[in-house]
Amino acid sequence: MTRCLVWLAIILLPVVILGGMWVARRDPTKPNWALPTQMATSPAYKAQSSNPVFVNQATMQTPVEGTLPRGAHAFHYAQTDADRKQAGKELANPFQPTPETLQRGQRVFQTFCLVCHGESGRGDGPIIPKFPNPPNFLSAQSRQLSDGEMFHTITLGRKKMASYAAQVPWDDRWRVILYIRSLQNQKGKP
């Protein structure tokens, strides 16, 4: 008798489980059941709204002092000639002039620099009739600039040139400098 009950349980248990699964099946086009929904339905605050969760009641919190966002680079130079010279001494281009980096540098140059500096880098871009000429990259003065000085200028701007830090990512600024150096090497002296 006991042996018969064991076999009956072995046979009926999978039938009951499969039957329960069949009854509980859901339409695959509908989302699954969500039991703990606290994380899925948390209140979304607008960036400028007040937020009772924080002591200062502000939704947008300032970063902790002395920290940088992941992937960011520290740039501790001011927009002065002294700091530009210092950046020229301390900063070095982390990239080598490979075909890939030069191609990317050319693409960024054509997007952001060509309008003022011109296709060849001579400072004769299409916007020039309306503004004073920017520096000619092929001049002796531009050739003497270190990569760090050029990086400083792209990052913070200089004279009439605005900062391009928001438009051109950190790595692309170095690639543009490599492309400018390749223009200088191709064109020879002006």
N, C-alpha and C positions, 0 to 999 in steps of 0.2 A: 504494500500500500504506500509506504513512504517513497519507495523508488518510483512509483507511478506519479506521485505528486511532484517530485523533483523534475521528472521529464515534462510533466504538464507545465510547470513553471518555466522551464527552459524554452518551451515552445511558445507559451502565451506571453511571456515578458517582451520579446521582440515584436510580437504582433501588437501588443498594447502600446509600446513606444512608437512604432511606425504609424499606428493609427492615430495617436496623439499628434504626431508631427504632421500627418496628412490633414487633420482637422485644423491645426493651428497655422497651416501654411498661409502665406500672404501673397497678395498681388505683387509681382516683382517690379511693377512700375511705380509702386508707392514706397515711400521711405520706411525704414524699419522703425520698430517701437523704440522710444527713448525713455528709459526709466529715470536715471539721474539727469535731469535737464538743467540744473543750476548753471553749469558752465556753457551750455548751448544757448541759453536765453538770458545771458547777463545784460544788464542795461548798457546801452551805448551812449556815451556822453559826447556832445559836440565839443570840438576843440576849444572854443572860447567860453563854454558854459561853466558854471560853478559845479563843484563836485564835493559832496559831503564826506567822501572817503578820505580826503587829504586834509591836513591841518590848515593849509593855506587856502583851501576851498577851490583851487585851480585845477582844471583837468590837464592842461599842458604843463608838465613839470620840467623845470630846468635840469640839465644834466648835473650830476654830482661834480663838484669842483675838482679840477685836476684830472678828469677822465676824458677819454676820447671815444667816439663811437667805433664799433668794430669796423676795421678796414680803413679808418681815417688815419691821416698822417699829421704829426705835429709840425707846425710851421710858425716858428717863434720870431719872425722878422717883421719889422715895421716898414712902412712905405717911405723909407729915407734912402738917400744915396749911400750913406754909411752901411746900412743894413743890406743894401743890394750888393755892395762890395764884399761884405762879410758872407753873404749867401754864396757869392762866387767862389769864396775860399773853402766853404764848408760843404756845399752840396755837389754831388757828382751824379752823373747820369747812370742809372742802374741798367740801362739797356745797351745792347750792341747794335750797330747798324746792319741788321739782317734785312733781307728783302721784305719780310713780313712787317717788321717795325717801320721800315721806310714807307711801305705802302699805306700803313695805318696813319703814319705821320703826314703823308701827303693828303690823305682823305680829310684829316682834321684841319690841315692848313687850308685846303680848298674851301672848307666849310666856314671857318672862323677868321682866317688871316688874309686870304686872297683879296677880300673886298677893299682893304686898305693897302696892304703890302704888295699887291699885284701877283700875277701868276709866277713870275720869275724871282720875286722877292726884292725887286728894285725900288719899292715904295711908290709904285705907279698904278695902284688899284683903281677900279672904276669909280670909287667914291671921292677920289682925290680932287676933282674940280671944286668940290664943296668944302673941303677941309685942307689944312696944311699937310704937306707930304710927311708921311711917317718915315722912320729910318729905313735906309736902303740896306738890306741884309748883306749885300755884296761889297759894301764899303769897308775900308780898312778899320774904321772904328767898330763896326758891327762884328767883324772877324775877330777882334781882340776881346770881345765879351766872352766870359767863361760861360759854360752851360748853366752854372748856378745863378749867374746874373740874369741870363735869359729866362730861367725858370722863375726867378723872383719877379721879373717884369710881367710875365704872363699871369702869375698868380695874383699880384697886387696892383698891376698897372703902373704906368709911368707917364708923366706929362699929360698929353691928350688921350692916351690909351687907357681905357678902363680895365678893371680886373676881369679876367676870364676864368677865375677859379670856380664860379658856379656853372659855367657852360662846358668847360673842358676838364675831364677827370685828371687826377694826379698823373697816372701813367701816360695818358695821351699828351700831356704837356711835355714830357721827356721825349716822346716819339716825334712831336713837332720839331723840337730842337734838333733831333737827329736829321730830320728831313731838311731843315734850314741849313745844317752843316753840309748835307749832300748837295744842296743848291750852290753853296759857296765853293765847294770843290769842283763842281761841274762847270761853273761859269767863269772861273778864274777871276782875275782882278778886273774891276769895272773900268 
